[in-house]
């Protein structure tokens, strides 16, 4: 006998007695009841339902009228979903309302199939959602699932699996078992559990089926398992004897107090027990004596002697410390009583002669909205109450016994995300408060992403490092995200950091070296200028066109100094200045060299008899040619700056992990036009100097100009591929190097020999020496 179910039946007796003694509810009207034991059997449930609908009359009604009312106006029950479904399908066409206290199958909320079904216990739809939310809350993504192979288990597990999938939870296995199935089936389920890698199992089972499963598991040392239970077994006191389930957690109907119920249950005498077969069986089973033996029947047990005391018993019938489902019986009975009250009573009195039809009770039940002992009783359009649960944990007590401890709540009426709450610490299966781990794969840390293993559930994955330029800043990230173009991942790839900006700066070694050479070159040019100025009357200075020499030295000084504009953070002004100043100063420089070359050629032509060519290229014409050549470059630069000037540009294409701050050319045509014009003048100068290299003079400047132009052209020809292929700030360094190299080439080839003679060979600094013809070599 299930003593807990007997307590439910006795609770109905107590509630009817309390209603009959009430002066407010159904005054002067006495309720009666029939209590049947369906034995959790569908055939028995159908037999009982037919008896309740038709009465106990065994005579077949062969009249033409089938308008006879049902034998009962309403039913409380059944305790399990499958018999309740069978009864509901039978009662529905007759309009007989059924209020269940323990049938939780979500399928019973379907009003098309179960139009007259109500219940005071929440639907499994809510319990399944609550279980999935709890599993997700504790981070379990790899679980096992077992269920009763019944309407309760199959429908409840289907709802849970759907909710679990939405929460991203993977189920390693889902096994079903019913207590009437073969032992081999049970053994197979147990083997699956033992071999499983999931450490958390959700059991959506009836108490009877769960008892068989735990009994089989206890035959050998069970594996360490964290049990998650449904309300059907997780608060069943008879389950507490399986102490290896300590730490089990599950949702249960809220604990309640029903005043007077305990005394009613215990105030049962042998005489009262003899009146009801169920109570007789309970008495004899509890005290191992025969009540019937007192009347002379032989049962094989000693006769009860009247000293038996129910208060000394400790079993589910006498245990009223956990009144959960019992309160659902209490609420169901009161709901039917209030429905009847609404039919037969008005504001003044009740009429016991009114014929009550089941349809009337059904209509009134839909309107019931009362509170009894602080417990609300109402039904929604599906016949369901508001879903509220307590989270129950099996915990060791001080006397080493195991008891149910409430550790949290679930209220489906709360806003989404706030339904589940914890009120105290949970003790898990290992006796500790640390949440156990049940995952197929360890969490992927930030900086990695999950990659599902082929042929495995989504919870089984490998952790793959994020690709270059991508990060993940969350644990178990499904994807890595690209950083913005201005950012780059750190080494852990969990954060995007601003890319370092690179340019040729003043405080780095390369910049310092180039700046030092630039200043050294300009100082060298200034020093030569001073030497030339002090010796401006000397023959060697006068012979080499002192005016163009001083202008050339000035332009070379500017060439050396313009390279400084290429160092430092590029700005809008520095970008425009560096290329235009470079282009103009170099054209000024080459123009001076070209002028000197032309002067050399014309000078020797002028020595021929009858030649007056010098008057066409005198100092004014020389100055005008330099100005004209330079003006062309100025016009090119003005057009470049007007149409598409250079500007600072963050180059993020060359390097992925850093930004090159450089000067964009703006117009590539403008840049190459500037260089092309310089190259054209340099080439022209080189050709003229080459032609004048063998003119018979002791100090023929054309040879030095030829060498200087050869160096100049070589530098700028090699500059082009080096400039195009150099990465980042080295592009700027290559351009500075080309400027310095060509400038040093000019100053060394053209002015160094003259300075050497002026300073170290003053005896050669005479007109006679300069005018002396160089003797021809013997053939």
Secondary structure, 3 states (H helix, E strand, C coil): CCHHHHHHHHHHHHHHHHHHCCCCCCCCCCCCCCCCCCCCCHHHHHHHHHHHHHCCCCCCCCCCCCCCCCCCCEEECCCCHHHHHHHHHHHHCCCCEEEECCCCCHHHHCCCCCCCEEECCCCHHHHHHHHHHHHHHCCCCEEEEEEECCHHHHHHHHHHHHHHHHCCCEEEEEEEECCCCCHHHHHHHHHHHHHCCCCEEEEECCHHHHHHHHHHHCCCCCCCCEEEECHHHHCCHHHHHCHHHCCCEEEECCCECCCCHHHHHHCCCHHHHHHCHHHHHHHHHHHCCECHHHHCCCCCCCECCCCCCHHHCCCCCCCCCCECHHHHHHHHHHHHHHHHHHHHECCCCECCCCCCCHHHHHHHHCCCEEEECCEEEECCCCCCCCCEEEEEEEEECCCCCEEEEEEEEEECCCCCCCCEEECCCCCCCCCCCCCCCCCCCCCCCCCEEEEECCCCCCCCEEEEECCCCEECCCCCCCCCEECCCCEEECCCCCCEEECEEECCCCCCHHHHHHHHHHHHHHHHHHHHHHHHHHCCCCHHHHHCCHHHHHHHHHHHHHHHHHHHHHCCCCCHHHHHHHHHHHHHHHHHHHHHHHHHHHHHHHHHHHCCCCCCHHHHCCHHHHHHHHHHHHHHHHHHHHHHHHHHCCEEEEECCCCCCEEEEEEECCCHHHHHHHHHHHHHHHHHHHHHHHHCCCCCCCCCHHHHHHHHHHHHHHHHHHHHHHHHHCCCHHHHHHHHHHHHHHHHHHHHHHHHHHHHHHHHCHHHCCHHHHHCCCCCCCC
